[in-house]
Amino acid sequence: MVAGTHLLSNNNAINSSLTCRYLGGEEWCDTGQKETLKQKGVKMHYYRTENTEVNCCYKYLMFSYNILFWLAGAGFIAIGLWAWSEKGVLSDLTQVTRLHGFDPVWLLLTVGVVTFILGFAGCVGALRENICLLKFFSGLICFIFFLELTAAILAFVFKDSLRDWVNDFFLANIKAYRDDIDLQNVIDSLQRLNYCCGAKDSNDWDLNVYFNCSDSNPSRESCGVPFSCCLTDPADTVVNTQCGYDVRRAKDPDKLDAFIYTKGCISTLEQWLPRNIYIVAGVFIGISVLQMVGMFLARTLISDIRQSRMNY
């Protein structure tokens, strides 16, 4: 919308004014007053003022950008709460503190909450033209961006320490393998997809109370490995979950590789990363570009809102 004013003057040097609005290229005035002034020989001069509205393009681009993240965040939170409900955590919250390993639901909920808050601030800030919410959105996404950048630099500089930390983290979760079904599924998927077993090798499963080879262990899984360590035939349609029972007790250690994966998952991941470095780099660059686009839209919209308020 453009505001304009007609400066009116007649031969008697009497000045007046008639304010009009211009919408979609058309002039909207008091038609009767305008015609009366023309009949009296009043001359009309028009000057144009600044646009007093926020650019709709930036406004709705910002909204569209964030609505997807808002919905995705809500979806992550819903899935996380559903997973906790299935495990009975919501009815007994003390289970959260009793888990010795890593609960993947925590990661899902954390990502969901942060994404939901970002999406909410961006959507509402854009629609309501709220500078405070847009500043919060821009600041938070900038903070996350620099956290990611710092983590990447530290991982490169201290890669040996990072390797030791990942190894210890994996071993700690091997100990807690049977404590949480989601953790169990994550480890099984990691071992099955990467054709590995344990952190360093299959003997790491001695750390788990169910799989260790001690004579005092009454478990049926004693001196075995999870089924995800077993070599499988692609033609098999049924998964044998007992294929790892007693495998480390009954088999010759030098011939274990005929029955299970003997290579550790840490070394497998170290070999996988260089082979797929372009894919990994592409993913991180894509995430960074999305974040920078969000920051650009937010800062541009803030500037546009301020300018429109100054011209109002």
C-alpha contacts under 8 A as a table, 3 or more apart, distances in Angstrom:
res1	aa1	res2	aa2	distance
1	M	21	R	7.41
1	M	22	Y	6.21
1	M	23	L	5.37
1	M	24	G	7.55
1	M	51	N	6.32
1	M	52	T	6.90
1	M	53	E	6.63
2	V	21	R	6.27
2	V	22	Y	5.21
2	V	23	L	6.73
2	V	48	R	7.58
2	V	49	T	6.87
2	V	50	E	6.83
2	V	51	N	5.22
2	V	52	T	7.04
3	A	19	T	7.93
3	A	20	C	6.59
3	A	21	R	4.95
3	A	22	Y	6.18
3	A	48	R	6.80
3	A	49	T	5.82
3	A	50	E	7.38
3	A	51	N	7.25
4	G	19	T	6.16
4	G	20	C	5.49
4	G	21	R	6.00
4	G	22	Y	7.20
4	G	46	Y	7.00
4	G	47	Y	6.10
4	G	48	R	5.03
4	G	49	T	5.85
5	T	17	S	6.86
5	T	18	L	5.96
5	T	19	T	4.38
5	T	20	C	5.89
5	T	46	Y	5.88
5	T	47	Y	6.07
5	T	48	R	7.19
6	H	17	S	5.64
6	H	18	L	5.09
6	H	19	T	5.99
6	H	20	C	7.35
6	H	44	M	5.79
6	H	45	H	5.22
6	H	46	Y	4.51
6	H	47	Y	6.84
7	L	15	N	7.41
7	L	16	S	6.36
7	L	17	S	4.76
7	L	18	L	6.69
7	L	44	M	5.67
7	L	45	H	4.96
7	L	46	Y	6.26
8	L	15	N	5.65
8	L	16	S	5.01
8	L	17	S	5.24
8	L	18	L	7.19
8	L	42	V	6.10
8	L	43	K	5.51
8	L	44	M	4.73
8	L	45	H	6.43
9	S	12	N	7.97
9	S	13	A	6.10
9	S	14	I	5.64
9	S	15	N	4.62
9	S	16	S	6.38
9	S	42	V	5.31
9	S	43	K	5.26
9	S	44	M	6.83
10	N	13	A	5.52
10	N	14	I	5.87
10	N	15	N	7.14
10	N	40	K	7.93
10	N	41	G	6.25
10	N	42	V	4.41
10	N	43	K	5.97
11	N	14	I	7.46
11	N	41	G	7.85
11	N	42	V	7.55
18	L	29	C	7.82
18	L	34	K	7.69
19	T	29	C	6.91
20	C	27	E	6.63
20	C	28	W	5.58
20	C	29	C	4.63
20	C	30	D	7.67
21	R	27	E	5.96
21	R	28	W	5.08
21	R	29	C	6.59
22	Y	25	G	5.92
22	Y	26	E	5.34
22	Y	27	E	4.67
22	Y	28	W	5.97
23	L	26	E	5.40
23	L	27	E	6.75
23	L	28	W	7.39
29	C	34	K	7.46
30	D	33	Q	5.50
30	D	34	K	6.20
31	T	34	K	5.05
31	T	35	E	6.21
32	G	35	E	5.32
32	G	36	T	6.20
33	Q	36	T	5.19
33	Q	37	L	6.25
34	K	37	L	5.31
34	K	38	K	6.33
35	E	38	K	5.06
35	E	39	Q	6.26
36	T	39	Q	5.23
36	T	40	K	6.50
37	L	40	K	5.22
37	L	41	G	6.62
37	L	42	V	5.44
38	K	41	G	5.18
38	K	42	V	5.40
38	K	43	K	7.21
39	Q	42	V	7.42
50	E	311	N	6.26
51	N	308	S	7.01
51	N	311	N	7.19
52	T	308	S	4.80
52	T	309	R	7.01
52	T	311	N	5.73
52	T	312	Y	5.27
53	E	308	S	5.72
54	V	59	K	7.38
54	V	301	L	7.85
54	V	304	D	5.89
54	V	305	I	5.73
54	V	308	S	6.09
55	N	58	Y	5.79
55	N	59	K	6.35
55	N	301	L	7.90
55	N	304	D	6.92
56	C	59	K	4.88
56	C	60	Y	6.00
57	C	60	Y	5.62
57	C	61	L	6.00
58	Y	61	L	5.08
58	Y	62	M	6.00
58	Y	297	L	6.60
58	Y	300	T	7.53
58	Y	301	L	6.18
59	K	62	M	5.33
59	K	63	F	6.39
59	K	126	A	5.52
59	K	127	L	6.98
59	K	301	L	6.59
60	Y	63	F	4.77
60	Y	64	S	5.95
60	Y	126	A	7.29
60	Y	127	L	7.74
61	L	64	S	5.12
61	L	65	Y	5.97
61	L	297	L	7.76
62	M	65	Y	5.12
62	M	66	N	6.32
62	M	122	G	6.83
62	M	123	C	7.02
62	M	126	A	6.21
62	M	294	G	7.45
62	M	297	L	6.06
62	M	298	A	7.06
63	F	66	N	5.34
63	F	67	I	6.04
63	F	122	G	6.61
63	F	123	C	4.74
63	F	124	V	7.84
63	F	126	A	5.85
63	F	127	L	6.93
64	S	67	I	5.35
64	S	68	L	6.99
64	S	123	C	7.76
65	Y	68	L	6.38
65	Y	69	F	7.42
65	Y	294	G	7.49
66	N	69	F	5.14
66	N	70	W	6.05
66	N	118	L	7.56
66	N	119	G	4.68
66	N	120	F	7.44
66	N	122	G	5.66
66	N	123	C	5.62
67	I	70	W	4.96
67	I	71	L	6.18
67	I	119	G	6.05
67	I	120	F	7.78
67	I	123	C	6.19
68	L	71	L	5.27
68	L	72	A	6.05
68	L	119	G	7.52
69	F	72	A	4.91
69	F	73	G	5.92
69	F	115	T	5.94
69	F	116	F	6.61
69	F	118	L	7.50
69	F	119	G	5.14
70	W	73	G	5.21
70	W	74	A	6.30
70	W	115	T	6.40
70	W	116	F	4.70
70	W	117	I	7.38
70	W	118	L	7.16
70	W	119	G	4.05
70	W	120	F	5.87
71	L	74	A	5.08
71	L	75	G	6.14
71	L	116	F	7.24
71	L	119	G	7.82
72	A	75	G	4.96
72	A	76	F	6.23
72	A	112	G	7.28
72	A	115	T	7.30
72	A	116	F	7.32
73	G	76	F	5.15
73	G	77	I	6.26
73	G	111	V	7.21
73	G	112	G	4.11
73	G	113	V	6.17
73	G	114	V	7.36
73	G	115	T	4.79
73	G	116	F	4.24
73	G	117	I	7.97
73	G	119	G	7.73
74	A	77	I	5.19
74	A	78	A	6.14
74	A	112	G	6.41
74	A	113	V	7.69
74	A	116	F	5.96
75	G	78	A	5.08
75	G	79	I	6.17
75	G	112	G	7.33
76	F	79	I	5.19
76	F	80	G	6.08
76	F	108	L	5.99
76	F	109	L	6.37
76	F	111	V	7.39
76	F	112	G	4.74
77	I	80	G	5.08
77	I	81	L	6.12
77	I	108	L	7.04
77	I	109	L	5.25
77	I	112	G	5.11
77	I	113	V	6.66
78	A	81	L	5.24
78	A	82	W	6.05
79	I	82	W	4.99
79	I	83	A	6.11
79	I	108	L	7.97
80	G	83	A	5.10
80	G	84	W	6.30
80	G	105	V	5.40
80	G	106	W	7.69
80	G	108	L	5.95
80	G	109	L	5.63
81	L	84	W	5.07
81	L	85	S	6.02
81	L	90	L	7.83
81	L	109	L	7.87
82	W	85	S	4.91
82	W	86	E	6.20
83	A	86	E	5.16
83	A	87	K	6.40
83	A	105	V	7.10
84	W	87	K	5.09
84	W	88	G	6.09
84	W	89	V	5.02
84	W	90	L	6.00
84	W	105	V	7.40
85	S	88	G	5.00
85	S	89	V	5.89
85	S	90	L	5.39
85	S	91	S	7.45
86	E	89	V	7.72
88	G	91	S	5.47
88	G	92	D	6.35
89	V	92	D	4.95
89	V	93	L	5.19
89	V	94	T	7.57
89	V	95	Q	5.88
89	V	96	V	6.92
90	L	93	L	5.66
92	D	95	Q	6.11
93	L	96	V	5.77
93	L	97	T	7.95
94	T	97	T	5.61
94	T	98	R	6.61
95	Q	98	R	5.00
95	Q	99	L	6.52
96	V	99	L	5.99
97	T	100	H	7.93
99	L	102	F	7.45
99	L	103	D	7.56
99	L	176	A	7.62
99	L	179	D	6.61
99	L	180	D	7.36
100	H	172	A	7.91
100	H	173	N	7.75
100	H	176	A	5.93
100	H	179	D	7.66
101	G	172	A	6.25
101	G	173	N	4.82
101	G	175	K	7.53
101	G	176	A	5.12
101	G	177	Y	7.68
101	G	179	D	7.73
101	G	183	L	7.71
102	F	173	N	6.50
102	F	183	L	6.66
103	D	106	W	5.80
103	D	107	L	7.62
103	D	180	D	7.17
103	D	182	D	6.86
103	D	183	L	5.91
104	P	107	L	5.34
104	P	108	L	6.53
104	P	182	D	6.42
104	P	183	L	6.28
104	P	186	V	7.94
105	V	108	L	4.94
105	V	109	L	6.07
105	V	182	D	7.65
106	W	109	L	5.16
106	W	110	T	6.01
107	L	110	T	5.16
107	L	111	V	6.14
108	L	111	V	5.39
108	L	112	G	5.99
109	L	112	G	4.89
109	L	113	V	5.99
110	T	113	V	5.29
110	T	114	V	6.24
111	V	114	V	5.36
111	V	115	T	5.97
112	G	115	T	5.17
112	G	116	F	5.90
113	V	116	F	5.06
113	V	117	I	6.12
114	V	117	I	5.26
114	V	118	L	6.19
115	T	118	L	5.14
115	T	119	G	6.04
116	F	119	G	5.12
116	F	120	F	5.99
117	I	120	F	5.10
117	I	121	A	6.11
118	L	121	A	5.30
118	L	122	G	6.10
118	L	137	F	5.83
118	L	140	L	7.61
118	L	141	I	7.60
119	G	122	G	5.15
119	G	123	C	5.96
120	F	123	C	5.29
120	F	124	V	5.96
120	F	125	G	7.97
121	A	124	V	5.54
121	A	125	G	5.55
121	A	133	L	5.31
121	A	134	L	6.54
121	A	136	F	7.19
121	A	137	F	5.74
122	G	125	G	5.16
122	G	126	A	5.98
122	G	133	L	7.01
122	G	134	L	6.09
122	G	137	F	5.95
122	G	298	A	7.78
123	C	126	A	5.33
123	C	127	L	6.24
124	V	127	L	5.19
124	V	128	R	5.79
124	V	129	E	7.82
124	V	130	N	7.53
124	V	133	L	7.52
125	G	128	R	5.40
125	G	129	E	5.39
125	G	130	N	4.60
125	G	131	I	6.72
125	G	132	C	7.60
125	G	133	L	4.99
125	G	134	L	5.22
126	A	129	E	5.00
126	A	130	N	6.72
126	A	134	L	7.16
126	A	301	L	7.69
127	L	130	N	7.82
129	E	305	I	6.77
130	N	133	L	5.61
130	N	134	L	6.35
131	I	134	L	5.03
131	I	135	K	5.99
131	I	302	I	5.88
131	I	305	I	7.63
132	C	135	K	5.17
132	C	136	F	6.24
133	L	136	F	4.98
133	L	137	F	6.15
134	L	137	F	5.00
134	L	138	S	6.10
134	L	298	A	5.87
134	L	299	R	7.79
134	L	302	I	6.93
135	K	138	S	5.08
135	K	139	G	5.94
135	K	298	A	7.42
135	K	299	R	7.77
135	K	302	I	7.76
136	F	139	G	5.16
136	F	140	L	6.02
137	F	140	L	5.33
137	F	141	I	6.14
137	F	298	A	7.47
138	S	141	I	5.40
138	S	142	C	6.04
138	S	294	G	7.38
138	S	295	M	5.23
138	S	298	A	6.04
138	S	299	R	7.14
139	G	142	C	5.10
139	G	143	F	6.10
140	L	143	F	5.02
140	L	144	I	6.23
141	I	144	I	5.07
141	I	145	F	6.13
141	I	291	Q	6.53
141	I	294	G	7.78
141	I	295	M	7.03
142	C	145	F	5.03
142	C	146	F	6.35
142	C	291	Q	7.69
142	C	295	M	7.08
143	F	146	F	5.32
143	F	147	L	6.21
144	I	147	L	5.00
144	I	148	E	6.25
145	F	148	E	5.24
145	F	149	L	6.25
145	F	288	S	7.01
145	F	291	Q	7.04
146	F	149	L	4.88
146	F	150	T	5.96
147	L	150	T	5.12
147	L	151	A	6.08
148	E	151	A	5.09
148	E	152	A	6.17
149	L	152	A	5.19
149	L	153	I	6.32
150	T	153	I	5.19
150	T	154	L	6.12
151	A	154	L	5.15
151	A	155	A	5.98
152	A	155	A	5.11
152	A	156	F	6.30
153	I	156	F	5.21
153	I	157	V	6.19
154	L	157	V	5.08
154	L	158	F	5.76
154	L	159	K	7.77
155	A	158	F	5.34
155	A	159	K	5.25
155	A	162	L	6.38
156	F	159	K	5.27
158	F	161	S	5.39
158	F	162	L	6.14
159	K	162	L	4.85
159	K	163	R	6.09
160	D	163	R	5.08
160	D	164	D	6.43
161	S	164	D	5.13
161	S	165	W	6.19
162	L	165	W	5.00
162	L	166	V	6.13
163	R	166	V	5.17
163	R	167	N	6.13
163	R	266	I	7.99
164	D	167	N	5.05
164	D	168	D	6.16
165	W	168	D	5.15
165	W	169	F	6.00
166	V	169	F	4.94
166	V	170	F	6.08
166	V	266	I	7.80
167	N	170	F	5.18
167	N	171	L	6.25
167	N	199	A	6.17
167	N	200	K	7.94
167	N	266	I	6.68
168	D	171	L	5.10
168	D	172	A	6.10
169	F	172	A	5.17
169	F	173	N	6.38
170	F	173	N	5.19
170	F	174	I	6.24
170	F	198	G	7.99
170	F	199	A	6.16
171	L	174	I	4.95
171	L	175	K	6.49
171	L	198	G	7.74
171	L	199	A	6.43
171	L	204	D	7.29
171	L	207	L	7.71
172	A	175	K	5.31
172	A	176	A	6.70
173	N	176	A	4.89
173	N	177	Y	5.91
173	N	183	L	7.68
174	I	177	Y	4.96
174	I	198	G	7.57
174	I	204	D	7.85
174	I	205	W	6.75
174	I	207	L	7.05
174	I	208	N	6.23
175	K	178	R	8.00
175	K	205	W	7.85
175	K	207	L	5.67
175	K	208	N	4.44
175	K	209	V	7.20
176	A	179	D	5.17
176	A	180	D	7.30
176	A	208	N	7.18
177	Y	180	D	6.69
177	Y	183	L	6.54
177	Y	184	Q	5.27
177	Y	187	I	7.81
177	Y	208	N	7.36
178	R	181	I	6.92
178	R	184	Q	6.43
179	D	183	L	7.93
179	D	184	Q	7.95
180	D	183	L	5.36
180	D	184	Q	6.18
181	I	184	Q	4.94
181	I	185	N	6.18
182	D	185	N	5.09
182	D	186	V	6.28
183	L	186	V	5.12
183	L	187	I	6.31
184	Q	187	I	5.32
184	Q	188	D	6.12
185	N	188	D	5.06
185	N	189	S	6.02
186	V	189	S	5.18
186	V	190	L	6.15
187	I	190	L	5.06
187	I	191	Q	6.16
188	D	191	Q	5.24
188	D	192	R	5.96
188	D	226	P	7.63
188	D	227	F	7.91
188	D	228	S	5.17
188	D	229	C	7.93
189	S	192	R	5.15
189	S	193	L	5.87
189	S	228	S	7.39
190	L	193	L	5.47
190	L	194	N	6.01
190	L	196	C	7.93
190	L	265	C	7.88
191	Q	194	N	5.36
191	Q	195	Y	5.57
191	Q	196	C	4.87
191	Q	197	C	5.70
191	Q	198	G	7.72
191	Q	228	S	5.93
191	Q	229	C	6.30
191	Q	265	C	6.82
192	R	195	Y	5.24
192	R	196	C	6.87
192	R	228	S	5.15
192	R	229	C	6.62
194	N	265	C	7.13
194	N	268	T	6.89
194	N	269	L	7.79
195	Y	229	C	7.31
195	Y	261	Y	6.07
195	Y	263	K	7.76
195	Y	265	C	7.95
196	C	201	D	7.87
196	C	229	C	6.52
196	C	261	Y	5.21
196	C	262	T	6.42
196	C	263	K	5.14
196	C	264	G	5.31
196	C	265	C	5.03
196	C	268	T	6.99
197	C	200	K	7.87
197	C	201	D	5.85
197	C	202	S	5.02
197	C	228	S	7.84
197	C	229	C	5.25
197	C	260	I	7.91
197	C	261	Y	5.60
197	C	262	T	5.84
197	C	263	K	6.01
197	C	264	G	5.25
197	C	265	C	6.07
198	G	201	D	5.08
198	G	202	S	5.00
198	G	203	N	7.17
198	G	204	D	5.37
198	G	205	W	6.41
198	G	263	K	7.78
198	G	264	G	5.24
198	G	265	C	6.04
199	A	202	S	7.76
199	A	204	D	6.55
199	A	264	G	4.76
199	A	265	C	5.06
199	A	266	I	5.43
200	K	204	D	6.78
200	K	263	K	6.93
200	K	264	G	4.09
200	K	265	C	6.64
200	K	266	I	6.44
200	K	267	S	7.24
201	D	204	D	5.96
201	D	262	T	5.48
201	D	263	K	5.22
201	D	264	G	4.21
201	D	265	C	7.65
202	S	205	W	6.10
202	S	225	V	7.28
202	S	261	Y	7.38
202	S	262	T	5.38
202	S	263	K	7.17
202	S	264	G	6.89
203	N	206	D	5.74
204	D	207	L	5.95
205	W	208	N	5.51
205	W	211	F	5.90
205	W	212	N	6.40
205	W	224	G	7.83
205	W	225	V	6.50
206	D	209	V	7.35
206	D	211	F	5.74
206	D	212	N	3.82
206	D	213	C	6.35
206	D	223	C	7.22
207	L	211	F	7.55
207	L	212	N	6.23
208	N	211	F	5.41
208	N	212	N	5.87
209	V	212	N	5.69
209	V	217	N	7.56
210	Y	217	N	7.35
210	Y	219	S	5.63
210	Y	220	R	7.87
210	Y	221	E	5.90
210	Y	222	S	5.89
211	F	219	S	7.47
211	F	221	E	5.36
211	F	222	S	4.47
211	F	223	C	5.12
211	F	224	G	5.37
211	F	225	V	6.34
212	N	217	N	7.15
212	N	222	S	5.57
212	N	223	C	5.18
212	N	224	G	7.49
213	C	217	N	7.06
213	C	222	S	5.58
213	C	223	C	4.21
213	C	224	G	7.83
213	C	249	R	7.53
214	S	217	N	5.51
214	S	222	S	7.72
214	S	223	C	7.76
215	D	218	P	7.89
217	N	222	S	6.34
218	P	222	S	7.12
219	S	222	S	5.22
220	R	245	Y	7.28
221	E	224	G	5.34
221	E	225	V	7.33
221	E	244	G	7.79
221	E	245	Y	5.27
221	E	246	D	6.66
222	S	245	Y	7.15
222	S	246	D	6.29
223	C	245	Y	7.17
223	C	246	D	5.10
223	C	247	V	6.77
223	C	248	R	5.43
223	C	249	R	5.71
224	G	244	G	5.20
224	G	245	Y	4.56
224	G	246	D	4.47
224	G	247	V	5.15
224	G	248	R	5.60
224	G	249	R	7.38
225	V	229	C	6.46
225	V	244	G	4.84
225	V	245	Y	6.55
225	V	246	D	7.87
225	V	247	V	7.20
225	V	248	R	7.75
226	P	229	C	5.78
226	P	230	C	7.60
226	P	241	T	7.58
226	P	242	Q	7.96
226	P	244	G	5.74
226	P	245	Y	7.97
227	F	230	C	5.41
227	F	240	N	7.05
227	F	241	T	5.01
227	F	242	Q	6.32
227	F	243	C	5.76
227	F	244	G	5.38
229	C	244	G	7.26
229	C	260	I	5.39
229	C	261	Y	5.44
230	C	243	C	6.49
230	C	244	G	6.30
230	C	259	F	6.08
230	C	260	I	4.19
230	C	261	Y	6.25
231	L	258	A	7.56
231	L	259	F	5.61
231	L	260	I	5.05
231	L	261	Y	6.52
232	T	236	D	7.42
233	D	236	D	5.45
234	P	237	T	7.87
236	D	239	V	7.26
240	N	243	C	5.62
241	T	244	G	7.49
242	Q	245	Y	5.56
243	C	247	V	7.94
244	G	247	V	5.45
244	G	260	I	7.69
246	D	249	R	5.22
246	D	250	A	5.99
247	V	250	A	5.51
247	V	251	K	5.74
247	V	256	L	7.80
247	V	259	F	7.95
248	R	251	K	5.74
248	R	252	D	7.82
248	R	253	P	7.09
248	R	256	L	7.53
251	K	255	K	6.87
251	K	256	L	6.27
252	D	255	K	5.24
252	D	256	L	6.31
253	P	256	L	5.26
254	D	257	D	7.44
255	K	258	A	5.81
255	K	259	F	7.77
256	L	259	F	5.49
256	L	260	I	6.02
256	L	261	Y	7.78
256	L	262	T	7.04
257	D	260	I	5.26
257	D	261	Y	5.74
257	D	262	T	5.78
263	K	267	S	7.59
263	K	268	T	7.29
264	G	267	S	5.83
264	G	268	T	6.42
265	C	268	T	4.89
265	C	269	L	6.05
266	I	269	L	5.22
266	I	270	E	6.26
267	S	270	E	4.93
267	S	271	Q	6.30
268	T	271	Q	5.20
268	T	272	W	6.14
269	L	272	W	4.85
269	L	273	L	6.13
270	E	273	L	5.55
270	E	274	P	7.30
271	Q	274	P	6.13
271	Q	275	R	6.89
272	W	275	R	5.36
272	W	276	N	6.30
273	L	276	N	5.23
273	L	277	I	5.63
273	L	280	V	7.84
274	P	277	I	5.02
276	N	279	I	5.38
276	N	280	V	6.32
277	I	280	V	5.12
277	I	281	A	5.94
278	Y	281	A	5.03
278	Y	282	G	5.89
279	I	282	G	5.02
279	I	283	V	6.25
280	V	283	V	5.21
280	V	284	F	6.41
281	A	284	F	5.22
281	A	285	I	6.02
282	G	285	I	5.08
282	G	286	G	5.96
283	V	286	G	5.10
283	V	287	I	6.28
284	F	287	I	5.13
284	F	288	S	6.15
285	I	288	S	4.99
285	I	289	V	6.09
286	G	289	V	5.14
286	G	290	L	6.29
287	I	290	L	5.18
287	I	291	Q	6.32
288	S	291	Q	5.09
288	S	292	M	6.19
289	V	292	M	5.07
289	V	293	V	6.08
290	L	293	V	5.12
290	L	294	G	6.29
291	Q	294	G	5.08
291	Q	295	M	6.32
292	M	295	M	5.01
292	M	296	F	6.08
293	V	296	F	5.07
293	V	297	L	6.13
294	G	297	L	5.25
294	G	298	A	6.14
295	M	298	A	5.18
295	M	299	R	6.12
296	F	299	R	5.32
296	F	300	T	5.98
297	L	300	T	5.17
297	L	301	L	5.99
298	A	301	L	5.20
298	A	302	I	6.14
299	R	302	I	5.08
299	R	303	S	6.23
300	T	303	S	5.16
300	T	304	D	6.17
301	L	304	D	4.95
301	L	305	I	6.09
302	I	305	I	5.18
302	I	306	R	6.26
303	S	306	R	5.21
303	S	307	Q	6.19
304	D	307	Q	5.11
304	D	308	S	6.15
305	I	308	S	5.19
305	I	309	R	6.25
306	R	309	R	5.20
306	R	310	M	6.28
307	Q	310	M	5.13
307	Q	311	N	6.35
308	S	311	N	5.15
308	S	312	Y	6.09
309	R	312	Y	5.08
